Amino acid sequence: MTDADFDYIRKLLVDRSAIVLGDDKRYLVEARLAPVIGQLNLPSISDLVGKLRFESNNGLATRVVEALVTSETSFFRDISPFEVLRKTVIPELIAARASERKLTFWSAACSTGQEPYTIALTLREYFPELANWQITILGTDISTDVIAKAKQGVYSQFEANRGLPAKLMVKYFQQSGTTWQLDAAIRNMVEFRQFNLAAAWPMLPKFDVIFLRNVMIYFDVSTKREILARVERTLAPDGLLVLGGAETTLNLTEAFVRVERMKAGYYQRVARECGHTIILRKSQS
């Protein structure tokens, strides 16, 4: 792969997804585009870039971008946020939403669906009192391929074993050979959509909890700030934002404050009144 080819691919990725590839990611581009090159029966990445340059083929560009986007996930990934969700966040939300009986969750950059399904499993398994509530769980990702897989709710033995407690696997999944399919009742709790965080956002409801984990690390500072500004407008006034363990709002926005809960960090909106910052939800440990 020539320098010119690498630069073209990097620009395409930035233009389509706002994801920035460093100079040291040449190996990643070569590895992830190898299957695409093979499927198209092309001799090299240079030939692929040639098709991208000279053919008006948005489908091919989308295919290349989706091949490069990281899709790492698992059930109950980094368990602490879900322990906090079960033990403190959801009980507080149930109390706060008792009159309207409605809860909304968004799993952004959800990949193949394990994160939003983890939310659904948590609600179904531990909160039977929500049976008659209106529950909205939205899972979004830039890749149409992983969204299609997420909708099916079918996972390999390896995917099912990663983080999923055995009792939940037995209770909510059906085994077929070497794969496991999530029960339709749980799948139907989640709506999946293709969604580019760096592009214009459609109309969205106000969410009580937004999971935006391990995705902003791929964006430049200006894109991170724009996404967080949009999240602020989309999050309920007393809602909570969940970022990845290596991510923070520090030096990006003053709209959120970190709240430590049981060894896990959530972010909540702050309101400003007469020059003073008002914490909308008290910190708990």
C-alpha positions in Angstrom: 0.0 0.0 0.0 1.5 3.3 -1.1 1.5 6.4 1.1 -1.0 8.0 -1.3 -3.4 4.9 -1.0 -3.1 5.1 2.8 -3.9 8.8 2.9 -6.9 8.3 0.6 -8.3 5.6 2.8 -7.7 7.7 5.9 -9.5 10.7 4.4 -12.4 8.6 3.3 -12.8 7.2 6.8 -12.7 10.8 8.3 -15.2 12.1 5.8 -17.6 9.3 6.2 -17.3 8.6 10.0 -15.0 11.3 11.6 -12.8 8.4 12.8 -9.1 9.4 12.7 -6.4 6.8 11.9 -2.9 7.5 13.1 0.2 7.0 11.0 0.8 3.7 12.8 -2.5 2.2 11.6 -1.3 1.1 8.2 -1.2 -2.5 9.3 -4.8 -2.3 10.4 -6.0 -0.9 7.1 -4.2 -3.7 5.2 -5.6 -6.4 7.5 -9.2 -5.2 7.5 -9.3 -4.5 3.7 -7.8 -7.8 2.7 -11.2 -9.6 2.8 -12.8 -6.9 0.8 -10.0 -7.1 -1.8 -10.4 -10.8 -2.0 -14.2 -10.7 -2.4 -13.8 -8.2 -5.2 -11.1 -10.3 -6.8 -8.7 -7.3 -6.9 -4.9 -7.7 -7.0 -4.1 -5.0 -4.3 -5.3 -2.2 -2.1 -4.1 0.2 -4.9 -6.6 -1.3 -7.2 -9.3 -0.9 -4.6 -8.4 2.7 -4.1 -8.5 3.1 -7.9 -12.1 1.9 -8.0 -13.0 4.2 -5.1 -11.4 7.2 -6.9 -12.8 6.7 -10.4 -16.1 4.9 -9.9 -19.2 6.6 -8.5 -19.9 3.8 -6.2 -21.1 4.9 -2.7 -21.8 1.3 -1.9 -18.2 0.4 -2.2 -17.1 3.3 -0.1 -19.6 2.3 2.6 -18.2 -1.3 2.5 -14.7 0.0 2.9 -15.6 2.2 5.9 -17.6 -0.6 7.6 -14.6 -2.9 7.2 -12.4 -0.5 9.0 -14.7 0.4 11.9 -13.9 -1.4 15.1 -16.7 -3.6 16.3 -15.5 -5.0 19.6 -18.1 -5.7 22.3 -19.4 -8.3 24.7 -22.3 -9.0 27.1 -21.9 -7.1 30.4 -18.7 -5.6 29.1 -16.6 -4.0 32.0 -19.2 -5.3 34.5 -19.1 -2.2 36.8 -21.4 0.1 34.8 -24.1 -2.6 34.7 -23.8 -3.3 38.4 -24.4 0.4 39.0 -27.2 0.4 36.6 -28.9 -2.5 38.4 -28.2 -1.5 42.0 -28.6 2.2 42.0 -29.5 3.9 38.6 -32.6 1.9 37.6 -34.1 1.9 41.2 -33.7 5.7 41.3 -35.2 6.1 37.8 -38.2 3.9 38.8 -38.8 6.2 41.7 -38.4 9.4 39.6 -40.5 8.1 36.7 -43.3 6.5 38.8 -46.0 8.9 37.5 -45.2 8.6 33.8 -44.0 4.9 33.9 -41.6 5.3 31.1 -37.8 4.6 30.7 -35.6 5.3 27.8 -32.1 4.0 27.1 -29.7 4.5 24.2 -26.7 2.3 23.4 -24.7 4.3 20.8 -22.0 2.5 18.8 -23.6 -0.8 19.9 -21.9 -3.0 17.4 -23.5 -6.5 17.3 -26.0 -5.7 20.0 -24.6 -7.2 23.2 -24.7 -3.9 25.1 -28.4 -3.0 24.4 -29.4 -6.6 25.0 -27.5 -6.5 28.3 -29.7 -3.5 29.3 -32.8 -5.5 28.2 -31.8 -8.6 30.1 -31.1 -6.5 33.2 -34.5 -5.0 33.1 -36.3 -8.2 32.4 -34.4 -10.3 35.0 -34.2 -8.0 37.9 -37.1 -5.5 37.6 -40.4 -7.4 37.1 -42.3 -4.3 38.3 -41.4 -2.7 34.9 -43.6 -5.3 33.0 -46.3 -2.7 32.4 -44.0 0.3 31.8 -43.1 1.8 28.4 -39.5 0.8 27.9 -37.5 2.2 25.0 -34.0 0.7 24.3 -32.3 2.1 21.1 -29.2 0.5 19.7 -27.3 2.3 17.0 -24.1 1.8 15.0 -22.6 3.2 11.8 -22.2 -0.3 10.3 -25.3 -1.8 8.5 -23.6 -5.2 8.7 -23.3 -5.3 12.5 -26.8 -3.8 12.9 -28.2 -6.7 10.8 -26.4 -9.2 13.0 -27.6 -7.4 16.1 -31.3 -7.7 15.0 -30.9 -11.4 14.5 -29.6 -11.9 18.1 -27.6 -14.9 17.1 -24.2 -15.4 18.7 -21.4 -17.9 18.5 -20.4 -20.0 21.6 -17.4 -17.6 22.1 -19.6 -14.5 21.9 -22.2 -15.9 24.2 -19.6 -17.0 26.8 -18.0 -13.6 26.9 -19.5 -11.9 30.0 -22.9 -13.6 29.9 -23.8 -15.3 33.2 -24.6 -19.0 32.7 -28.0 -18.7 34.3 -29.0 -15.9 31.8 -27.7 -17.9 28.8 -29.8 -20.9 29.8 -32.9 -18.8 30.7 -33.0 -16.4 27.7 -31.1 -18.1 24.8 -31.9 -21.1 22.6 -29.0 -23.2 21.4 -28.8 -24.4 17.8 -25.6 -26.3 17.1 -22.7 -24.0 17.9 -24.8 -20.8 18.1 -27.1 -19.3 20.6 -30.2 -17.1 19.8 -31.7 -14.7 22.2 -35.4 -15.1 22.9 -37.7 -13.0 20.8 -39.2 -11.4 23.9 -35.8 -9.8 24.7 -34.9 -9.0 21.1 -38.2 -7.2 20.7 -37.3 -4.9 23.6 -34.5 -3.3 21.5 -34.9 -1.1 18.4 -31.8 -1.1 16.1 -30.9 1.7 13.6 -27.9 2.6 11.5 -26.6 5.9 12.9 -23.5 8.0 12.2 -22.6 9.9 15.3 -20.5 12.4 13.3 -23.3 13.2 10.8 -26.5 15.1 11.3 -28.7 13.5 14.0 -32.4 12.7 13.4 -35.1 13.6 16.0 -34.5 11.5 19.1 -36.4 11.2 22.4 -35.0 12.4 25.7 -33.0 9.5 27.1 -32.7 8.6 30.8 -29.4 6.8 30.2 -27.0 7.0 27.3 -24.2 4.5 26.8 -21.5 6.1 24.6 -18.6 3.8 25.5 -15.3 3.3 23.7 -16.1 5.3 20.6 -15.0 8.9 21.2 -11.4 7.7 21.5 -11.5 7.5 17.7 -12.6 11.1 17.1 -10.6 14.3 17.1 -11.3 17.0 19.7 -13.7 19.1 17.7 -15.9 16.0 16.9 -15.9 14.9 20.5 -17.1 18.4 21.6 -19.9 18.4 19.0 -21.1 14.9 19.9 -21.1 15.8 23.6 -23.1 18.9 22.9 -25.7 16.9 21.0 -25.7 14.3 23.8 -26.5 17.1 26.3 -29.5 18.1 24.3 -30.7 14.5 24.0 -30.2 13.5 27.6 -33.0 14.0 30.2 -32.2 16.8 32.7 -31.6 14.2 35.4 -30.3 11.5 33.0 -26.9 9.8 33.1 -24.2 9.4 30.4 -21.9 6.3 30.5 -18.5 6.6 28.8 -15.7 4.1 28.4 -13.2 3.6 31.2 -10.5 5.6 29.2 -12.9 8.4 28.2 -13.8 11.7 29.9 -15.6 14.9 29.3 -12.7 16.8 30.9 -11.4 19.7 28.7 -14.2 19.0 26.2 -17.3 20.4 27.8 -18.5 21.9 31.1 -22.0 20.5 30.6 -21.3 17.3 32.5 -19.9 16.4 35.9 -18.5 13.0 36.8 -20.4 11.0 39.5 -18.6 8.1 41.2 -20.9 5.2 41.9 -19.6 1.8 43.2 -16.2 2.1 41.5 -17.8 3.2 38.2 -18.1 6.7 36.8 -21.2 8.1 35.3 -21.7 11.6 34.0 -24.7 13.8 34.6 -25.8 17.1 33.2 -25.3 20.3 35.2 -27.6 23.2 35.2 -26.5 26.8 35.6 -28.4 29.4 37.5 -27.1 32.9 38.4 -23.6 31.8 37.6 -23.7 28.7 39.9 -23.5 25.1 38.9 -26.3 23.0 40.2 -25.9 19.2 40.4 -29.1 17.6 39.3 -28.5 14.2 40.9 -26.6 13.6 44.1 -23.5 11.6 44.1 -23.6 8.2 45.7 -20.9 5.6 46.4 
